[in-house]
Amino acid sequence: MLHIYILVRDVLLQIKQTFTQTLRGLMLLAQPAELICHFLQLLHKHAGPNV
C-alpha cells in the first residue's frame, strides 16, 4: 500500500514541477509580447495614422 502512495506522490510532484516550469516559460514569453505591443503603440502614436 505504501509503495502505491509513494508512486502517486512522485507522479504528482513531477506534474507540479512540469506545470511550474511551463507557467514560468509562458510568463517569459508574455513579457516580450507586451513590450512589443507597447512599442508598436508608441510607434503608431508618434508616426501618426499613415502607418
C-alpha distance matrix in Angstrom:
0.0 3.8 5.4 5.4 6.5 8.9 10.1 11.0 12.6 14.6 15.8 16.9 18.7 20.4 21.5 22.8 24.7 26.2 27.3 28.9 30.7 31.9 33.1 35.0 36.5 37.7 39.3 41.0 42.4 43.5 45.6 48.1 48.3 49.4 51.8 53.3 53.8 55.4 57.7 58.7 59.6 61.7 63.4 64.2 65.6 67.9 69.0 69.8 69.3 70.8 67.6
3.8 0.0 3.8 5.4 5.0 6.2 8.6 9.9 10.5 12.3 14.3 15.3 16.4 18.4 20.0 20.9 22.5 24.4 25.6 26.8 28.6 30.2 31.4 32.9 34.6 36.0 37.3 39.0 40.6 41.8 43.6 46.1 46.7 47.7 49.9 51.6 52.2 53.7 55.9 57.1 58.0 60.0 61.7 62.7 64.0 66.1 67.4 68.3 68.1 69.5 66.3
5.4 3.8 0.0 3.8 5.4 5.3 6.2 8.7 9.9 10.7 12.5 14.4 15.4 16.7 18.6 20.1 21.2 22.8 24.4 25.9 27.2 28.8 30.3 31.8 33.1 34.8 36.4 37.8 39.2 40.6 42.6 44.9 45.4 46.7 48.9 50.3 51.1 52.8 54.8 55.9 57.1 59.0 60.5 61.6 63.1 65.1 66.2 67.3 67.0 68.3 64.9
5.4 5.4 3.8 0.0 3.8 5.5 5.0 6.1 8.5 9.9 10.6 12.3 14.2 15.4 16.6 18.3 20.0 21.2 22.4 24.3 25.9 27.0 28.5 30.3 31.6 32.8 34.6 36.2 37.4 38.7 40.9 43.2 43.5 44.7 47.1 48.5 49.0 50.8 52.9 53.9 54.9 57.1 58.6 59.4 61.0 63.2 64.2 65.1 64.6 66.0 62.7
6.5 5.0 5.4 3.8 0.0 3.8 5.4 5.2 6.1 8.6 10.0 10.6 12.2 14.3 15.4 16.4 18.3 20.0 21.0 22.4 24.4 25.7 26.8 28.5 30.2 31.4 32.8 34.6 36.1 37.1 39.1 41.7 42.0 43.0 45.4 47.0 47.5 49.0 51.3 52.4 53.3 55.3 57.0 57.9 59.3 61.5 62.7 63.6 63.2 64.7 61.5
8.9 6.2 5.3 5.5 3.8 0.0 3.8 5.5 5.0 6.1 8.6 9.9 10.4 12.3 14.3 15.2 16.4 18.3 19.8 20.9 22.5 24.2 25.6 26.9 28.5 30.1 31.5 33.0 34.6 35.9 37.7 40.1 40.8 41.9 44.0 45.7 46.4 47.9 50.0 51.3 52.3 54.2 55.8 56.9 58.3 60.3 61.5 62.6 62.5 63.8 60.5
10.1 8.6 6.2 5.0 5.4 3.8 0.0 3.8 5.4 5.2 6.3 8.7 10.0 10.7 12.5 14.3 15.4 16.7 18.4 20.1 21.3 22.6 24.4 25.9 27.1 28.7 30.4 31.8 33.1 34.6 36.6 38.8 39.3 40.7 42.9 44.2 45.0 46.8 48.7 49.8 51.0 53.0 54.4 55.5 57.0 59.1 60.1 61.2 60.8 62.1 58.7
11.0 9.9 8.7 6.1 5.2 5.5 3.8 0.0 3.8 5.4 5.1 6.2 8.6 9.9 10.6 12.2 14.2 15.4 16.4 18.3 20.0 21.0 22.3 24.3 25.7 26.8 28.5 30.3 31.4 32.6 34.8 37.2 37.4 38.6 41.0 42.4 42.9 44.7 46.8 47.8 48.8 51.0 52.5 53.3 54.8 57.1 58.1 59.0 58.6 60.0 56.7
12.6 10.5 9.9 8.5 6.1 5.0 5.4 3.8 0.0 3.8 5.5 5.1 6.1 8.6 9.9 10.5 12.2 14.3 15.2 16.4 18.4 19.9 20.9 22.5 24.3 25.6 26.9 28.6 30.2 31.3 33.2 35.7 36.2 37.2 39.5 41.1 41.8 43.2 45.4 46.7 47.6 49.5 51.2 52.2 53.5 55.7 56.9 57.9 57.7 59.2 55.9
14.6 12.3 10.7 9.9 8.6 6.1 5.2 5.4 3.8 0.0 3.8 5.5 5.1 6.2 8.7 9.8 10.5 12.3 14.1 15.3 16.5 18.3 19.9 21.1 22.5 24.3 25.8 27.0 28.6 30.1 31.9 34.2 34.9 36.2 38.2 39.7 40.7 42.2 44.1 45.4 46.6 48.5 50.0 51.1 52.6 54.6 55.7 56.9 56.8 58.0 54.6
15.8 14.3 12.5 10.6 10.0 8.6 6.3 5.1 5.5 3.8 0.0 3.8 5.4 5.1 6.2 8.6 9.9 10.6 12.2 14.2 15.4 16.4 18.2 20.0 21.0 22.4 24.3 25.8 26.9 28.4 30.5 32.7 33.0 34.5 36.7 38.0 38.8 40.6 42.5 43.6 44.8 46.8 48.2 49.2 50.8 52.9 53.8 54.9 54.5 55.8 52.4
16.9 15.3 14.4 12.3 10.6 9.9 8.7 6.2 5.1 5.5 3.8 0.0 3.8 5.4 5.1 6.1 8.6 9.9 10.4 12.2 14.2 15.2 16.3 18.2 19.8 20.9 22.4 24.3 25.6 26.6 28.7 31.2 31.5 32.6 35.0 36.5 37.0 38.6 40.8 41.9 42.8 44.9 46.5 47.4 48.8 51.0 52.1 53.1 52.8 54.2 51.0
18.7 16.4 15.4 14.2 12.2 10.4 10.0 8.6 6.1 5.1 5.4 3.8 0.0 3.8 5.5 5.0 6.1 8.6 9.8 10.5 12.3 14.2 15.2 16.5 18.3 19.9 21.1 22.6 24.3 25.6 27.3 29.7 30.5 31.5 33.6 35.3 36.1 37.5 39.5 40.9 42.0 43.8 45.4 46.6 47.9 49.9 51.2 52.3 52.3 53.7 50.3
20.4 18.4 16.7 15.4 14.3 12.3 10.7 9.9 8.6 6.2 5.1 5.4 3.8 0.0 3.8 5.4 5.1 6.2 8.5 9.9 10.6 12.2 14.1 15.4 16.5 18.3 20.0 21.1 22.5 24.2 26.1 28.2 28.9 30.3 32.3 33.7 34.7 36.4 38.2 39.4 40.8 42.6 44.0 45.2 46.8 48.7 49.7 50.9 50.8 52.0 48.6
21.5 20.0 18.6 16.6 15.4 14.3 12.5 10.6 9.9 8.7 6.2 5.1 5.5 3.8 0.0 3.8 5.4 5.1 6.0 8.5 9.9 10.4 12.1 14.1 15.2 16.3 18.2 19.9 20.9 22.2 24.5 26.7 26.9 28.3 30.6 31.9 32.6 34.4 36.4 37.4 38.5 40.6 42.1 43.0 44.6 46.7 47.7 48.7 48.4 49.7 46.3
22.8 20.9 20.1 18.3 16.4 15.2 14.3 12.2 10.5 9.8 8.6 6.1 5.0 5.4 3.8 0.0 3.8 5.5 5.1 6.1 8.6 9.8 10.4 12.2 14.1 15.2 16.4 18.3 19.9 20.8 22.7 25.3 25.8 26.7 29.0 30.7 31.3 32.8 34.9 36.2 37.1 39.0 40.7 41.8 43.1 45.2 46.4 47.5 47.4 48.9 45.6
24.7 22.5 21.2 20.0 18.3 16.4 15.4 14.2 12.2 10.5 9.9 8.6 6.1 5.1 5.4 3.8 0.0 3.8 5.4 5.1 6.2 8.6 9.9 10.6 12.3 14.2 15.4 16.6 18.4 19.9 21.5 23.8 24.7 25.9 27.8 29.4 30.5 31.9 33.7 35.2 36.4 38.1 39.6 41.0 42.4 44.2 45.4 46.7 46.8 48.1 44.7
26.2 24.4 22.8 21.2 20.0 18.3 16.7 15.4 14.3 12.3 10.6 9.9 8.6 6.2 5.1 5.5 3.8 0.0 3.8 5.5 5.1 6.1 8.5 9.8 10.4 12.2 14.2 15.3 16.4 18.2 20.2 22.2 22.8 24.4 26.4 27.6 28.7 30.4 32.2 33.3 34.7 36.6 37.9 39.1 40.8 42.6 43.6 44.9 44.8 45.9 42.4
27.3 25.6 24.4 22.4 21.0 19.8 18.4 16.4 15.2 14.1 12.2 10.4 9.8 8.5 6.0 5.1 5.4 3.8 0.0 3.8 5.5 5.1 6.1 8.6 9.8 10.5 12.3 14.2 15.2 16.3 18.5 20.9 21.1 22.3 24.7 26.1 26.7 28.4 30.5 31.6 32.6 34.7 36.2 37.1 38.7 40.8 41.8 42.8 42.7 44.0 40.7
28.9 26.8 25.9 24.3 22.4 20.9 20.1 18.3 16.4 15.3 14.2 12.2 10.5 9.9 8.5 6.1 5.1 5.5 3.8 0.0 3.8 5.5 5.1 6.2 8.6 9.9 10.6 12.4 14.3 15.2 16.8 19.4 20.2 21.1 23.1 24.9 25.8 27.1 29.1 30.6 31.6 33.3 35.0 36.2 37.5 39.4 40.8 42.0 42.1 43.6 40.2
30.7 28.6 27.2 25.9 24.4 22.5 21.3 20.0 18.4 16.5 15.4 14.2 12.3 10.6 9.9 8.6 6.2 5.1 5.5 3.8 0.0 3.8 5.4 5.0 6.1 8.6 9.9 10.5 12.3 14.2 15.6 17.7 18.8 20.2 21.9 23.4 24.7 26.2 27.8 29.3 30.7 32.3 33.6 35.1 36.7 38.3 39.4 40.9 41.1 42.3 38.8
31.9 30.2 28.8 27.0 25.7 24.2 22.6 21.0 19.9 18.3 16.4 15.2 14.2 12.2 10.4 9.8 8.6 6.1 5.1 5.5 3.8 0.0 3.8 5.4 5.0 6.2 8.6 9.8 10.5 12.2 14.5 16.3 16.7 18.4 20.5 21.6 22.6 24.5 26.2 27.3 28.7 30.6 31.9 33.0 34.7 36.6 37.5 38.8 38.7 39.8 36.4
33.1 31.4 30.3 28.5 26.8 25.6 24.4 22.3 20.9 19.9 18.2 16.3 15.2 14.1 12.1 10.4 9.9 8.5 6.1 5.1 5.4 3.8 0.0 3.8 5.4 5.1 6.2 8.6 9.8 10.4 12.5 15.1 15.4 16.4 18.7 20.3 20.9 22.4 24.5 25.8 26.8 28.7 30.3 31.4 32.8 34.8 36.0 37.1 37.1 38.6 35.3
35.0 32.9 31.8 30.3 28.5 26.9 25.9 24.3 22.5 21.1 20.0 18.2 16.5 15.4 14.1 12.2 10.6 9.8 8.6 6.2 5.0 5.4 3.8 0.0 3.8 5.5 5.1 6.2 8.7 9.8 10.9 13.4 14.6 15.5 17.2 19.1 20.3 21.4 23.2 24.9 26.1 27.6 29.2 30.7 32.0 33.7 35.0 36.5 36.8 38.2 34.8
36.5 34.6 33.1 31.6 30.2 28.5 27.1 25.7 24.3 22.5 21.0 19.8 18.3 16.5 15.2 14.1 12.3 10.4 9.8 8.6 6.1 5.0 5.4 3.8 0.0 3.8 5.4 5.1 6.2 8.6 10.2 11.8 12.8 14.6 16.2 17.4 18.9 20.5 21.9 23.3 25.0 26.6 27.7 29.2 30.9 32.5 33.5 35.0 35.2 36.3 32.8
37.7 36.0 34.8 32.8 31.4 30.1 28.7 26.8 25.6 24.3 22.4 20.9 19.9 18.3 16.3 15.2 14.2 12.2 10.5 9.9 8.6 6.2 5.1 5.5 3.8 0.0 3.8 5.4 5.0 6.0 8.7 10.6 10.6 12.3 14.5 15.6 16.5 18.3 20.1 21.2 22.5 24.5 25.8 26.9 28.6 30.5 31.4 32.7 32.6 33.9 30.5
39.3 37.3 36.4 34.6 32.8 31.5 30.4 28.5 26.9 25.8 24.3 22.4 21.1 20.0 18.2 16.4 15.4 14.2 12.3 10.6 9.9 8.6 6.2 5.1 5.4 3.8 0.0 3.8 5.4 5.0 6.3 9.3 9.9 10.5 12.6 14.5 15.3 16.5 18.5 20.1 21.1 22.7 24.4 25.7 27.0 28.9 30.2 31.5 31.8 33.3 30.0
41.0 39.0 37.8 36.2 34.6 33.0 31.8 30.3 28.6 27.0 25.8 24.3 22.6 21.1 19.9 18.3 16.6 15.3 14.2 12.4 10.5 9.8 8.6 6.2 5.1 5.4 3.8 0.0 3.8 5.5 5.5 7.3 9.2 10.5 11.5 13.2 15.0 16.1 17.4 19.2 20.8 22.0 23.3 25.1 26.6 28.0 29.2 30.9 31.5 32.6 29.2
42.4 40.6 39.2 37.4 36.1 34.6 33.1 31.4 30.2 28.6 26.9 25.6 24.3 22.5 20.9 19.9 18.4 16.4 15.2 14.3 12.3 10.5 9.8 8.7 6.2 5.0 5.4 3.8 0.0 3.8 5.6 6.0 6.7 9.1 10.5 11.3 12.8 14.8 15.9 17.1 18.9 20.6 21.6 23.0 24.9 26.5 27.3 28.8 29.1 30.1 26.5
43.5 41.8 40.6 38.7 37.1 35.9 34.6 32.6 31.3 30.1 28.4 26.6 25.6 24.2 22.2 20.8 19.9 18.2 16.3 15.2 14.2 12.2 10.4 9.8 8.6 6.0 5.0 5.5 3.8 0.0 3.8 5.7 5.1 6.2 8.7 10.0 10.6 12.3 14.3 15.4 16.6 18.5 19.9 21.1 22.6 24.5 25.6 26.8 27.0 28.4 25.1
45.6 43.6 42.6 40.9 39.1 37.7 36.6 34.8 33.2 31.9 30.5 28.7 27.3 26.1 24.5 22.7 21.5 20.2 18.5 16.8 15.6 14.5 12.5 10.9 10.2 8.7 6.3 5.5 5.6 3.8 0.0 3.8 5.4 5.2 6.3 8.7 10.0 10.7 12.4 14.4 15.5 16.7 18.4 20.1 21.3 22.8 24.2 25.8 26.5 28.0 24.7
48.1 46.1 44.9 43.2 41.7 40.1 38.8 37.2 35.7 34.2 32.7 31.2 29.7 28.2 26.7 25.3 23.8 22.2 20.9 19.4 17.7 16.3 15.1 13.4 11.8 10.6 9.3 7.3 6.0 5.7 3.8 0.0 3.8 5.4 4.9 6.0 8.5 9.7 10.3 12.1 14.1 15.2 16.1 18.1 19.7 20.9 22.0 23.8 24.6 25.6 22.1
48.3 46.7 45.4 43.5 42.0 40.8 39.3 37.4 36.2 34.9 33.0 31.5 30.5 28.9 26.9 25.8 24.7 22.8 21.1 20.2 18.8 16.7 15.4 14.6 12.8 10.6 9.9 9.2 6.7 5.1 5.4 3.8 0.0 3.8 5.4 5.1 6.2 8.6 9.8 10.6 12.3 14.3 15.2 16.4 18.3 20.1 20.8 22.2 22.5 23.6 20.2
49.4 47.7 46.7 44.7 43.0 41.9 40.7 38.6 37.2 36.2 34.5 32.6 31.5 30.3 28.3 26.7 25.9 24.4 22.3 21.1 20.2 18.4 16.4 15.5 14.6 12.3 10.5 10.5 9.1 6.2 5.2 5.4 3.8 0.0 3.8 5.4 5.1 6.1 8.5 9.9 10.6 12.4 14.2 15.3 16.5 18.5 19.8 21.0 21.5 23.2 20.1
51.8 49.9 48.9 47.1 45.4 44.0 42.9 41.0 39.5 38.2 36.7 35.0 33.6 32.3 30.6 29.0 27.8 26.4 24.7 23.1 21.9 20.5 18.7 17.2 16.2 14.5 12.6 11.5 10.5 8.7 6.3 4.9 5.4 3.8 0.0 3.8 5.5 5.1 6.1 8.6 9.9 10.6 12.1 14.1 15.3 16.5 18.0 19.8 20.9 22.3 19.1
53.3 51.6 50.3 48.5 47.0 45.7 44.2 42.4 41.1 39.7 38.0 36.5 35.3 33.7 31.9 30.7 29.4 27.6 26.1 24.9 23.4 21.6 20.3 19.1 17.4 15.6 14.5 13.2 11.3 10.0 8.7 6.0 5.1 5.4 3.8 0.0 3.8 5.4 5.0 6.1 8.6 9.8 10.3 12.1 14.1 15.3 16.1 17.9 18.6 19.6 16.2
53.8 52.2 51.1 49.0 47.5 46.4 45.0 42.9 41.8 40.7 38.8 37.0 36.1 34.7 32.6 31.3 30.5 28.7 26.7 25.8 24.7 22.6 20.9 20.3 18.9 16.5 15.3 15.0 12.8 10.6 10.0 8.5 6.2 5.1 5.5 3.8 0.0 3.8 5.4 5.1 6.2 8.7 9.8 10.5 12.2 14.3 15.2 16.2 16.6 18.1 15.0
55.4 53.7 52.8 50.8 49.0 47.9 46.8 44.7 43.2 42.2 40.6 38.6 37.5 36.4 34.4 32.8 31.9 30.4 28.4 27.1 26.2 24.5 22.4 21.4 20.5 18.3 16.5 16.1 14.8 12.3 10.7 9.7 8.6 6.1 5.1 5.4 3.8 0.0 3.8 5.5 5.1 6.3 8.6 9.9 10.6 12.5 14.2 15.4 16.5 18.4 15.6
57.7 55.9 54.8 52.9 51.3 50.0 48.7 46.8 45.4 44.1 42.5 40.8 39.5 38.2 36.4 34.9 33.7 32.2 30.5 29.1 27.8 26.2 24.5 23.2 21.9 20.1 18.5 17.4 15.9 14.3 12.4 10.3 9.8 8.5 6.1 5.0 5.4 3.8 0.0 3.8 5.4 5.1 6.1 8.6 9.8 10.6 12.0 14.0 15.5 16.8 13.8
58.7 57.1 55.9 53.9 52.4 51.3 49.8 47.8 46.7 45.4 43.6 41.9 40.9 39.4 37.4 36.2 35.2 33.3 31.6 30.6 29.3 27.3 25.8 24.9 23.3 21.2 20.1 19.2 17.1 15.4 14.4 12.1 10.6 9.9 8.6 6.1 5.1 5.5 3.8 0.0 3.8 5.4 4.9 6.0 8.5 9.9 10.3 11.8 12.6 13.7 10.5
59.6 58.0 57.1 54.9 53.3 52.3 51.0 48.8 47.6 46.6 44.8 42.8 42.0 40.8 38.5 37.1 36.4 34.7 32.6 31.6 30.7 28.7 26.8 26.1 25.0 22.5 21.1 20.8 18.9 16.6 15.5 14.1 12.3 10.6 9.9 8.6 6.2 5.1 5.4 3.8 0.0 3.8 5.4 5.1 6.1 8.7 9.9 10.5 11.3 13.5 11.1
61.7 60.0 59.0 57.1 55.3 54.2 53.0 51.0 49.5 48.5 46.8 44.9 43.8 42.6 40.6 39.0 38.1 36.6 34.7 33.3 32.3 30.6 28.7 27.6 26.6 24.5 22.7 22.0 20.6 18.5 16.7 15.2 14.3 12.4 10.6 9.8 8.7 6.3 5.1 5.4 3.8 0.0 3.8 5.4 5.0 6.2 8.5 9.9 12.0 13.9 11.8
63.4 61.7 60.5 58.6 57.0 55.8 54.4 52.5 51.2 50.0 48.2 46.5 45.4 44.0 42.1 40.7 39.6 37.9 36.2 35.0 33.6 31.9 30.3 29.2 27.7 25.8 24.4 23.3 21.6 19.9 18.4 16.1 15.2 14.2 12.1 10.3 9.8 8.6 6.1 4.9 5.4 3.8 0.0 3.8 5.5 5.3 5.9 8.3 10.4 11.4 8.8
64.2 62.7 61.6 59.4 57.9 56.9 55.5 53.3 52.2 51.1 49.2 47.4 46.6 45.2 43.0 41.8 41.0 39.1 37.1 36.2 35.1 33.0 31.4 30.7 29.2 26.9 25.7 25.1 23.0 21.1 20.1 18.1 16.4 15.3 14.1 12.1 10.5 9.9 8.6 6.0 5.1 5.4 3.8 0.0 3.8 5.6 5.2 5.8 7.0 8.7 6.6
65.6 64.0 63.1 61.0 59.3 58.3 57.0 54.8 53.5 52.6 50.8 48.8 47.9 46.8 44.6 43.1 42.4 40.8 38.7 37.5 36.7 34.7 32.8 32.0 30.9 28.6 27.0 26.6 24.9 22.6 21.3 19.7 18.3 16.5 15.3 14.1 12.2 10.6 9.8 8.5 6.1 5.0 5.5 3.8 0.0 3.8 5.7 5.5 7.7 10.3 9.4
67.9 66.1 65.1 63.2 61.5 60.3 59.1 57.1 55.7 54.6 52.9 51.0 49.9 48.7 46.7 45.2 44.2 42.6 40.8 39.4 38.3 36.6 34.8 33.7 32.5 30.5 28.9 28.0 26.5 24.5 22.8 20.9 20.1 18.5 16.5 15.3 14.3 12.5 10.6 9.9 8.7 6.2 5.3 5.6 3.8 0.0 3.8 5.5 9.0 10.5 9.8
69.0 67.4 66.2 64.2 62.7 61.5 60.1 58.1 56.9 55.7 53.8 52.1 51.2 49.7 47.7 46.4 45.4 43.6 41.8 40.8 39.4 37.5 36.0 35.0 33.5 31.4 30.2 29.2 27.3 25.6 24.2 22.0 20.8 19.8 18.0 16.1 15.2 14.2 12.0 10.3 9.9 8.5 5.9 5.2 5.7 3.8 0.0 3.8 6.9 7.2 6.5
69.8 68.3 67.3 65.1 63.6 62.6 61.2 59.0 57.9 56.9 54.9 53.1 52.3 50.9 48.7 47.5 46.7 44.9 42.8 42.0 40.9 38.8 37.1 36.5 35.0 32.7 31.5 30.9 28.8 26.8 25.8 23.8 22.2 21.0 19.8 17.9 16.2 15.4 14.0 11.8 10.5 9.9 8.3 5.8 5.5 5.5 3.8 0.0 3.8 5.6 6.5
69.3 68.1 67.0 64.6 63.2 62.5 60.8 58.6 57.7 56.8 54.5 52.8 52.3 50.8 48.4 47.4 46.8 44.8 42.7 42.1 41.1 38.7 37.1 36.8 35.2 32.6 31.8 31.5 29.1 27.0 26.5 24.6 22.5 21.5 20.9 18.6 16.6 16.5 15.5 12.6 11.3 12.0 10.4 7.0 7.7 9.0 6.9 3.8 0.0 3.8 5.5
70.8 69.5 68.3 66.0 64.7 63.8 62.1 60.0 59.2 58.0 55.8 54.2 53.7 52.0 49.7 48.9 48.1 45.9 44.0 43.6 42.3 39.8 38.6 38.2 36.3 33.9 33.3 32.6 30.1 28.4 28.0 25.6 23.6 23.2 22.3 19.6 18.1 18.4 16.8 13.7 13.5 13.9 11.4 8.7 10.3 10.5 7.2 5.6 3.8 0.0 3.8
67.6 66.3 64.9 62.7 61.5 60.5 58.7 56.7 55.9 54.6 52.4 51.0 50.3 48.6 46.3 45.6 44.7 42.4 40.7 40.2 38.8 36.4 35.3 34.8 32.8 30.5 30.0 29.2 26.5 25.1 24.7 22.1 20.2 20.1 19.1 16.2 15.0 15.6 13.8 10.5 11.1 11.8 8.8 6.6 9.4 9.8 6.5 6.5 5.5 3.8 0.0
